[in-house]
């Protein structure tokens, strides 16, 4: 049984993690402006291709990591998991900036680039926290789109 104090601490930790993630993505967007712009263009130009690139890459890296883990190469398995996560971090500001642009367009308001990133990240986090639908549909699609946007942004000039 979870007591009231434990429940409050879980909620506080969840809110702190969400705010930390928003700050991280905003910082990445501020530091990597070109990367953010290319990632936003990749997701805007062809979102299906971006998601499919992410899906295929995560399947490949996940299979490699699983095989390495089964062979008891733990360090190599960790690297095979961390590499796509780093690419996700590169693509996250572009994806969430695009989501924030869409929010601003729906509200018929102008927002700064960092404001778009913050609002897009918050909306995506809230959608991903929704039970069942968010956990098993929204969150994987966001992860695949982040990777696809990051990978395509690395390849674009």
Secondary structure, DSSP 8 states (H G I E B T S, - for coil): ---HHHHHHHHHHHHHHHHHHHHHHHHHHHH-HHHHHHHHHHHHH-HHHHHHHHHHHHHHHHHHHHHHHHTT-HHHHHHHHHHHHHHHHHHHHHHHHHHHHHHHHHHT----HHHHHHHHHHHHHHHHHSTTHIIIIIHHHHHHHHHHHHHHHHH--
